[in-house]
């Protein structure tokens, strides 16, 4: 059962990766690192499949539990923008 779930997860990640790479390959504005367009792609195709709160909490470490809900939300947004800008910069190169 666990092995099947793992295979399904790998297949899902491959599909998502292929879709995102194909989208970028066919869109020069994404290749140029157009930030609003990169954000739209991330929001529509990646964020629904990612537990971003857990990812941010993991990156923040023990300080996450001490943060207020407002601080956690703000940190998630800033962390997302850091990742989007990092990848947008990589795309433009």
Steps between C-alpha positions, in 0.01 A plus 500: 500500500776744597700419188198576279450834672867580443472416131188714468680792665802464268268488198318811621825693548620393155173617339516833678869548414440413136206741480694786660810442285290476182316820594828682556652361180206636299476841664778753445368734770537222757849429368582867548398475865179706477418502872120545481478217249727274706286572808183417306651170383614412852163593653295310245708187446741446788346643817185281492722190522747625761460514877661842510421559866690186592788593270524848654476361853781259421717780364427723802577227752402531866422871464191405295313382810574827680366716217147638506260390223549841336878460511473148358285625213741785428798265511327262258439783253857629525645149470286436193620825339862409578457166325311651205762772450781246527346277235397794281861616504619153409250485213621828357854366484 
